[in-house]
Amino acid sequence: MRTPQRAGAVAALLVVVCAALVPPAMAAEIDVPMASSGTVSVIAADEAGAVAEAKAAVSAMSLREQAASVVMGHIPTTDEAALRAYMQESGIGGFILMGANVPGDEDALRAVTSALTVNAAFPPLLAIDQEGGDVSRLPWDGFPSARTLKDEPASAAESAFAGRGALVRRAGVGVNFGIVADVTSDPSSFIYRRALGTGPESSAERVVAAVQGERPYALSTLKHFPGHGAAPGDSHAGIPSSGMSYDQWRATDGIPFEGAIEADAPLLMFGHLAYTAIDETPASLSAEWHRIAREDLGFEGVVVTDDLGMLQSSGRPEYADPVANAVAALVAGNDLVLTVVFSTPETASRTVDGIIAAVESGALPSERLREASERVTLLRLSIAAEGRGLLPCAECAPAE
């Protein structure tokens, strides 16, 4: 497993632990010296050491803790007490901030992300869809979006996403679901205004540049694998499909994903898209598409589903059960299951219960859950390594 590259220094990954906040069991597993003053202790760890720490942390978890660690939840509120209680009671590994979680200014948003971070030494993956333009959760993001970047040099995309990543970091958010690697030249396409290019090569150049721009600030996510452009329709209301063959895909829509994976993008979001010549099942639930991402393209980071509530919105009876969808997604190869649409304060805990039941019944192999949890844990520890979980970056200079 390759450690996520942050600021171009995988081998120099630092493990940062706040003594006052680390559970004793985890501290023993990580084997980090504790400071009685509650100050931060920092030790250097190479890539193998970071992976070993993640494995040790997961090994020390109960089945419920492992199950919770691979769930990314959401509740639509800015109430800090409600958000903290939600994270404490569910124990889930991540939270996606939507518009309803974003107050009117950065200071208030930093209070929200602080409330979501129950344990600074093992922070959750806080994520946001900050593409800019049509999909923008931060009203103060004035950086160029795909609407204009698709017609500008790749360097413009790098600059825009460096600024955008800085805004995300200032807010106390670690993950940006912001880089659209889909390809289309059709202005009528659902994804056209959000795509960074109109052809495979032009898209790849700008997608790679966006990853490079964000790298010092936020964990970049490529979406929507294997590509929305070739599958017409809106996956928020159906299952767009394409008859494109594997060879055709590899030579066209797969190019931006392949390039950005080679550039070490740390997260890959799977879309609810059916490439029927490869698998009738949506890619998000397809073991074959996960094999392609891992074996053919060499992706070693965290795979996250697109919002699983979108499968329910398709109206297909086989996707009516949200917990079953989450389990199927994990079985297929996802590491993190995300639900927004139809999510309630109880959804995350019900999903955790369903994952536990699936492991106990054998429907979800315990090895698959452990693998997913280790990947997510490694990413969470990489955020802790930078001290990102300690406090949002209130002292950062404004992004320019």
Phi, psi and omega in degrees: 000129181270129178295141177303134179277121177240123181056030175069024185221071178297311186294343181259022180306131179254139175258117184248130182228130175266115189300325185286346188244348183278127174301141182306321181298317181290322180300320179294321181292319183283335177061050178254131178300136185260142180254124184295338180284348183083011177281174184275131173254136183233130173229150179279146177219135176278179184301314180297323179294320179295318178297318180297321178295319178296316179297318180295319179297317180291322178299329180278351181280150169286169176301318180296319180294321176297315180298317180293328185294340184258013181251129172249118186251185180196137164226141188272083179203159171250007179292112187296321180294319180294320180293318180294318179297320179300315181288321180294316185285325181275327183068018187287160187276349182201166179213134175258128178271122174256184182304325182289350178260357187254110177288190188279350181211168185295320181300316180293324179291324177297327176294324178295312182291329175295319179296325180287339183267088184291320182233107185294335180279345178218066188291151175289163171280105175268125186235158179209146175271085181246077177280331193086160180071235186295329180242095184217117179270340182259106185298340182271007177278105179254012181287153181302148180246183181301335181303326178248331183297332180296341181252007181245166179299157180301330179299330178292322177294320179298315180295316182297317182280340170294314177295318180295317178297323178296320177297318179298316180295318179302330181280352183085020180256135184268329189241132174248117173277058195243355187253109182273112182261009178290155183236128170200145174251007184265110181299340180275354182291144177307326188259358189304310185292346182256350182278141185277354178205166181253357176219164183303313184289316180294323177296314182300317180301315184283326177295313178299318179297321179296319177299315180295323179293320182283339192310318182288349190240317187221154175280114185283146177235129176270135178213155004244097185300136006270010175129124182278336187298322183278349182246096185295147180114167183256117183287358173283344185227008180186189177245090178303144183226160179215144176265011182302137178282168178299314182297320177296316180299314183299327183273353183228269187295340178282344187298312180298321179295316181298317181296317182286330174294319176296333178275008174070038169299131189277342180229149179227120180263126179271132179272161176272070187232134182253112171264093195294337177288342181255318178196130178294335182284144175306144183305324181299338181244014187257118176296327181293318179292327175291324175298317180300314181298316184282310188272316184280320182261346176079024180288132183237003183271207182269128174262126180240143176285152161294169183309117181292340175298337178294328176297318176298321181295342179294339181081000179283130185299330181290348179245023183282339184261109184295326180290318177299323178297318180295316179297315180299323179295319178293317178301320182293331179136000176292151178256337184220125182253129189243133175226130177237298181298134181071004181287138175234173177301340181268346186300315183298313181295323177295323178295317178301314178301319180294323178294317178300313181298323180292322177293316182294330179274346183092357179293328176242111181301137181299329179294323179294318178296317181297318178301313180298315181297322179295320180294315180295318180298319178301319179293319178296320178292329178293327176289317177298327182300330180270000186077012184296331181278349185287308178208145171299162188279068184292333184270358181297145173291150178302143177291142180233000000 
